[in-house]
Amino acid sequence: MLAADRSGRRADLFVIGPEPARFLRSSISSAAWALDRSPGALRTFQAVFGSPSIPVREFTAAHAGHVRIIDLRDHLPATVTCLLP
């Protein structure tokens, strides 16, 4: 949904740890697979980007290239990050 937003607001995706960013940048799974449990998001995806058969990594690089992936562990104090999974 961040990639589809055209409001002009900054698109920041906050994650915890390196795994989510690694998945978004390297997964060969399709966007359809990633959106399987969210029919509304899948409809939005198809309306804005077309076929959801595109691999997640290709979508992230092309259509979602403007979305910043921010690992909260890099921005929170150590006293907080030690409590995160």
C-alpha distances in whole Angstrom, upper triangle without the diagonal:
4,5,5,6,10,12,13,13,13,10,11,10,13,15,19,21,21,20,16,16,19,17,14,17,19,18,20,18,16,12,14,16,13,11,14,14,11,12,10,7,10,11,8,8,12,12,10,11,14,15,14,17,16,16,14,16,16,12,12,15,14,11,10,13,12,10,13,14,16,19,20,23,24,24,25,29,30,32,28,27,30,29,25,25
4,5,5,9,10,11,10,9,6,8,8,11,14,17,20,19,19,15,15,18,17,13,16,19,18,20,19,18,14,16,18,15,14,17,17,15,16,14,11,13,14,11,11,14,14,12,12,16,18,16,19,17,17,14,15,16,12,11,14,13,10,8,11,9,7,10,11,13,16,18,21,21,21,23,26,28,30,26,25,28,27,24,24
4,6,8,11,11,11,10,7,10,10,14,16,19,21,20,20,16,15,17,16,13,14,17,17,18,18,16,13,15,17,14,14,18,18,16,17,15,11,13,14,11,9,12,13,9,9,13,15,14,16,14,15,12,13,13,9,9,11,10,6,5,8,7,6,10,12,15,18,20,23,23,23,25,29,31,32,29,28,31,30,27,27
4,6,9,11,11,12,10,13,13,17,19,23,24,24,23,19,18,21,19,16,18,20,20,21,20,17,14,15,18,16,14,17,18,15,15,13,10,11,11,8,7,10,10,7,8,12,14,13,17,15,17,15,16,15,11,12,14,12,8,8,11,11,10,14,15,18,21,23,26,26,26,28,32,34,35,32,30,34,33,29,29
4,6,8,8,9,8,11,13,16,19,23,25,24,24,20,20,23,21,18,20,23,23,24,23,21,17,19,21,18,17,20,20,17,17,14,12,14,14,10,11,14,12,10,12,15,18,17,20,19,20,18,19,18,15,14,16,15,11,10,13,11,10,13,15,18,21,22,26,25,25,27,31,33,34,31,30,33,32,29,29
4,6,8,10,10,13,15,19,22,25,28,27,27,23,22,25,24,21,22,25,25,26,25,23,20,22,24,22,20,24,24,20,21,18,15,17,17,13,13,16,14,11,13,16,19,19,23,21,22,20,21,20,16,16,17,15,12,12,13,11,12,15,18,20,23,24,28,27,26,29,32,35,36,33,32,36,35,32,33
4,5,9,10,13,16,19,22,26,28,28,28,25,24,27,26,23,24,28,28,29,28,26,23,25,27,24,22,26,25,22,22,19,17,20,19,15,16,19,17,14,16,20,23,23,26,24,25,23,24,23,20,19,20,19,15,14,16,13,13,16,18,20,23,24,28,27,26,28,31,34,35,32,32,35,34,32,33
4,6,9,12,15,18,22,25,27,27,28,24,23,26,26,22,23,27,28,29,29,27,24,26,28,25,24,28,28,24,25,22,20,22,22,18,18,21,19,16,18,21,24,24,27,25,26,23,24,23,20,18,19,18,15,14,15,11,12,14,17,19,22,23,26,25,24,26,30,33,34,31,31,35,34,31,33
4,6,9,12,15,19,22,24,25,26,22,21,24,24,21,22,26,27,29,28,27,23,26,27,24,23,27,26,23,25,21,19,22,22,18,19,22,20,17,19,23,25,24,27,25,26,23,23,23,20,18,19,19,16,14,15,11,11,12,15,16,19,20,23,22,21,23,26,29,31,28,27,31,30,28,29
4,6,10,12,16,19,21,21,22,19,18,21,22,19,19,23,24,27,26,25,22,25,26,23,23,26,26,23,25,22,20,22,23,19,19,22,22,18,19,23,25,24,27,24,24,21,21,21,18,16,17,17,15,12,12,9,8,8,11,12,16,17,20,19,17,20,24,26,28,25,25,28,28,25,27
4,7,10,13,17,19,18,19,16,15,18,18,15,16,20,21,23,23,22,19,22,23,19,19,23,22,20,22,19,16,19,20,17,16,20,19,16,17,20,22,21,23,21,21,17,17,18,15,13,14,14,12,9,10,7,5,6,9,10,14,15,19,18,17,19,23,25,27,24,23,27,26,23,24
4,6,10,13,15,15,16,13,12,16,16,14,15,19,20,22,22,22,19,22,22,19,19,23,22,20,23,21,18,20,22,19,18,22,22,19,19,23,24,22,24,22,21,17,17,18,16,13,15,16,14,11,11,9,6,5,6,7,10,11,15,14,13,16,20,22,24,20,19,23,23,20,21
4,6,10,12,13,13,10,9,13,13,11,13,16,17,20,19,19,17,20,20,16,16,20,19,18,20,19,16,18,21,18,17,21,21,19,19,22,23,20,22,20,19,15,15,17,15,12,14,16,14,11,12,11,7,6,5,6,9,10,13,13,13,15,19,21,22,19,18,21,20,17,18
4,7,10,11,12,10,10,13,14,13,15,18,18,22,21,22,19,22,21,17,18,21,20,19,22,21,18,21,23,21,20,24,25,23,22,25,26,23,25,23,21,17,17,20,18,15,17,19,18,14,15,14,10,8,6,5,6,6,10,11,10,12,16,17,19,15,14,17,17,14,15
4,6,8,9,7,8,11,11,11,13,16,16,20,19,20,19,21,20,16,18,20,20,19,23,22,19,21,24,22,21,25,26,24,23,26,26,23,24,22,20,16,17,19,18,15,17,20,19,15,16,16,12,10,7,6,5,6,8,10,11,12,15,16,18,14,12,15,15,11,11
4,7,8,8,9,12,13,13,15,17,18,21,21,22,21,24,22,18,20,22,21,22,25,25,22,24,27,26,24,28,30,28,27,29,29,26,27,25,22,19,19,22,21,18,20,23,22,19,19,19,16,14,10,8,5,5,6,9,10,10,13,13,15,12,9,12,11,8,8
4,6,7,8,10,11,13,14,15,16,20,20,22,22,24,22,19,21,24,23,24,27,27,24,26,29,28,26,29,31,29,28,30,30,26,27,25,22,19,18,21,21,18,20,23,23,20,20,20,17,14,11,9,6,7,6,9,11,12,14,13,15,13,10,12,12,9,8
4,6,6,6,9,10,11,12,14,17,18,20,20,23,21,18,21,23,23,24,27,27,24,25,29,27,25,28,30,28,26,29,28,25,25,23,19,16,15,19,19,15,17,20,21,18,18,19,16,14,10,10,7,10,9,10,13,15,17,16,19,17,13,15,16,13,12
4,6,5,6,9,10,10,11,15,15,17,17,20,18,15,18,20,20,21,25,25,22,23,26,25,23,26,29,27,25,27,26,22,22,20,17,14,13,17,17,15,17,20,20,18,18,19,17,15,11,12,10,12,12,14,16,17,20,19,21,19,15,17,17,14,12
4,5,5,6,9,10,10,14,14,15,15,17,16,12,15,17,18,18,21,22,18,19,23,22,20,23,25,23,22,24,23,19,20,18,15,12,12,15,15,12,14,17,17,14,15,17,13,12,9,10,9,12,12,14,16,17,20,20,22,19,16,18,18,14,13
4,5,5,6,8,10,14,14,16,15,18,17,14,17,19,20,20,23,23,20,20,24,22,20,23,25,23,21,23,23,20,20,17,15,11,10,13,13,10,12,15,15,12,12,14,11,10,7,8,8,12,13,13,15,17,20,20,23,20,17,20,20,17,16
4,6,5,6,8,12,13,15,15,18,17,14,18,20,21,22,24,25,22,22,25,24,21,24,26,24,22,24,23,20,20,17,14,11,9,13,14,11,12,16,17,14,14,16,14,13,10,12,11,15,15,15,18,20,23,22,25,23,19,21,22,18,17
4,5,5,5,9,9,12,12,15,13,11,14,16,18,18,21,22,19,19,22,21,19,21,24,22,20,21,20,17,16,14,11,8,8,11,12,10,12,15,16,14,14,17,15,14,11,14,13,16,17,18,20,22,25,25,27,24,21,23,23,19,17
4,6,6,9,10,11,10,14,13,10,13,16,17,17,20,20,16,17,20,19,16,18,21,19,17,18,18,15,15,12,10,6,6,9,9,6,9,12,12,10,11,13,11,11,9,12,13,16,18,18,20,22,25,25,28,25,22,24,24,21,19
4,6,9,11,12,12,16,15,13,16,19,21,21,23,23,20,19,23,21,18,20,23,20,18,20,19,16,16,13,10,7,5,8,9,6,7,11,12,10,10,13,12,12,10,13,14,17,18,18,21,23,26,26,29,26,23,26,26,23,21
4,7,9,11,13,16,15,13,17,19,21,21,24,25,21,20,24,23,19,21,24,22,19,21,19,16,15,13,9,8,5,8,10,9,10,13,15,14,13,17,16,16,14,16,17,20,21,21,24,26,28,28,31,28,25,27,28,24,22
4,5,8,10,13,11,10,14,15,18,19,21,22,19,18,21,21,18,19,22,21,18,19,17,14,13,11,7,6,5,9,10,10,11,14,15,14,15,18,17,17,15,18,18,21,22,23,25,27,30,30,32,29,26,28,28,24,22
4,6,9,11,10,11,14,15,18,19,21,22,19,17,21,21,17,18,22,21,17,17,15,12,10,9,5,6,6,8,10,11,12,14,15,15,17,20,19,20,18,21,22,25,26,27,29,31,34,33,36,33,30,31,32,28,25
4,7,8,7,7,11,11,14,16,17,19,17,15,18,19,15,16,20,19,16,16,14,10,9,8,5,6,8,10,11,12,14,15,16,16,18,21,19,21,19,22,22,25,26,27,29,31,34,34,35,33,30,31,31,27,25
4,5,5,7,9,10,13,14,15,17,14,12,15,15,12,13,16,16,13,13,10,7,5,5,4,6,9,9,9,11,14,14,14,14,17,20,18,21,19,23,23,26,28,29,30,32,35,35,37,34,31,33,33,29,27
4,5,5,6,8,11,11,12,13,10,8,12,12,9,10,13,13,11,11,9,5,6,6,6,5,9,9,8,10,13,13,12,12,15,17,16,18,17,21,22,24,26,27,29,30,34,34,36,33,30,32,31,28,26
4,5,5,6,9,10,10,12,10,7,10,12,9,9,13,14,12,11,8,5,6,8,9,9,13,13,11,14,16,16,15,15,19,21,19,22,21,24,25,27,29,30,32,33,36,37,38,35,32,34,33,30,28
4,5,5,8,10,11,14,12,10,13,15,12,13,17,17,15,15,12,8,8,10,9,9,13,14,13,14,17,18,17,17,20,22,20,22,20,23,24,26,28,29,31,32,35,35,36,33,31,32,31,27,25
4,6,8,9,11,13,10,9,13,13,11,13,16,16,15,15,13,9,10,11,9,8,11,13,11,12,16,16,15,14,17,19,17,19,17,20,20,22,24,26,27,28,31,32,33,30,27,29,28,24,22
4,6,5,7,9,7,6,9,10,9,11,14,14,13,14,12,9,11,12,12,10,14,15,13,14,17,17,15,15,18,20,18,20,18,21,22,24,26,28,28,29,33,33,34,31,29,31,29,26,24
4,6,7,10,9,7,11,13,12,13,16,17,16,16,14,10,12,14,14,13,17,18,16,17,21,21,19,19,22,24,21,23,22,24,25,26,28,30,31,32,35,35,36,33,31,32,31,27,25
4,6,9,9,9,12,13,13,15,17,18,18,18,17,13,15,17,17,15,19,20,18,19,23,23,21,20,23,24,22,24,22,24,24,25,27,30,30,31,34,34,35,31,29,31,29,25,24
4,6,5,6,9,10,11,12,14,16,16,16,15,13,15,17,17,15,19,20,17,18,22,22,19,18,22,22,20,22,21,23,24,25,27,29,30,30,33,34,35,31,30,32,29,26,25
4,5,5,6,9,10,11,12,14,15,15,14,12,15,17,18,17,21,21,18,20,23,22,19,19,23,24,22,24,24,26,27,28,31,33,33,34,37,38,38,35,33,35,33,30,29
4,5,5,6,9,10,11,12,14,14,15,13,16,18,19,18,21,21,18,19,23,22,18,18,22,22,20,23,23,25,26,27,30,32,32,32,36,37,38,34,33,35,33,30,29
4,5,5,6,9,10,10,11,12,13,11,14,15,16,14,18,18,14,15,19,18,15,14,18,19,17,19,19,22,23,24,27,29,29,30,33,35,35,32,30,33,31,28,27
4,5,5,6,9,10,10,10,10,8,11,12,14,13,17,16,13,15,18,17,15,15,19,20,18,21,21,24,25,27,30,31,31,32,36,37,38,34,33,35,34,30,29
4,5,5,6,9,10,10,10,10,13,15,17,16,20,19,16,18,21,19,16,17,20,21,20,23,23,26,28,30,32,34,34,35,39,40,41,37,36,38,37,33,32
4,5,5,6,8,9,11,10,14,15,17,16,19,18,14,16,19,17,13,14,18,18,17,20,21,24,26,27,30,31,31,33,36,38,39,35,34,37,35,32,31
4,6,5,5,7,8,7,11,11,13,12,15,14,11,13,15,14,10,12,15,16,15,19,19,22,24,26,29,30,30,32,36,37,38,35,33,36,35,31,30
4,6,5,4,6,6,10,11,14,14,17,15,12,15,17,15,12,14,18,19,18,22,23,26,28,30,33,34,34,36,39,41,42,39,37,39,38,34,33
4,6,6,9,10,14,14,17,17,19,18,14,17,19,16,13,15,18,19,19,23,24,27,29,31,34,35,35,37,40,42,43,40,38,41,40,36,35
4,6,9,10,14,13,16,15,17,15,12,14,16,13,10,12,15,15,16,19,21,24,27,29,32,32,32,34,38,40,41,38,36,39,38,35,34
4,7,8,11,10,13,12,14,12,9,12,13,10,8,10,13,15,15,19,20,23,26,28,31,31,32,34,38,39,41,38,36,38,38,34,33
4,6,9,9,13,14,16,13,11,14,16,13,11,14,17,18,19,22,23,27,29,31,34,34,35,37,41,42,44,40,38,41,40,36,35
4,5,7,10,12,15,12,11,14,16,14,12,15,18,20,20,23,23,27,29,32,34,34,35,37,41,42,44,40,38,41,40,36,34
4,5,8,9,12,11,9,12,15,13,12,14,17,19,18,21,21,25,26,29,31,32,33,35,38,39,40,37,35,37,36,32,31
4,6,9,12,10,10,13,15,14,14,15,18,21,20,23,22,26,27,30,32,33,34,36,39,40,42,38,36,38,37,33,32
4,6,8,7,6,10,11,10,11,12,14,18,17,20,20,23,25,28,30,30,32,34,37,38,40,37,34,36,36,32,30
4,5,5,6,9,10,11,11,12,14,17,17,19,18,21,22,26,27,28,29,31,35,35,37,34,31,33,33,29,27
4,5,5,6,9,10,10,10,12,15,14,15,14,18,19,22,23,24,26,28,31,31,33,31,28,30,30,26,24
4,5,5,6,9,10,10,10,14,13,14,13,17,18,21,23,23,25,27,30,31,33,30,27,30,30,26,25
4,5,5,6,8,9,10,13,13,15,15,19,21,24,26,25,27,30,33,34,36,33,31,33,33,29,28
4,5,5,5,6,8,11,11,14,14,18,20,23,25,25,26,29,32,33,35,32,30,32,32,28,27
4,6,6,5,6,9,8,10,10,14,16,19,21,21,23,25,29,29,32,29,26,29,29,25,25
4,6,6,5,9,10,11,12,16,18,21,23,22,24,27,30,31,34,31,28,31,32,28,27
4,6,5,9,10,13,14,18,21,24,26,25,26,29,33,34,36,34,31,34,34,31,30
4,6,8,9,12,14,18,20,23,26,25,26,29,32,34,36,33,31,34,34,30,30
4,5,5,9,10,14,17,19,22,21,22,25,29,30,32,29,27,30,30,27,26
4,6,8,10,13,16,19,22,20,21,24,28,29,32,29,27,30,31,27,27
4,6,9,12,16,18,21,20,20,23,27,28,31,28,26,30,30,27,27
4,6,9,13,15,18,17,17,20,24,26,28,25,23,27,27,23,24
4,6,10,12,15,14,14,17,20,22,25,22,20,24,24,21,22
4,7,10,12,11,12,15,19,20,22,19,17,21,21,18,18
4,6,9,8,9,11,15,16,19,16,14,18,18,15,16
4,5,6,7,9,13,13,16,13,11,14,15,12,13
4,5,5,6,10,11,13,10,8,12,12,10,12
4,6,6,8,8,11,9,6,9,11,8,10
4,6,8,9,12,11,9,12,14,12,14
4,7,9,12,10,9,13,14,13,15
4,6,8,6,6,10,11,10,14
4,5,5,6,9,11,11,15
4,5,5,6,9,10,13
4,6,6,7,10,13
4,5,6,7,11
4,5,5,8
4,6,8
4,7
4
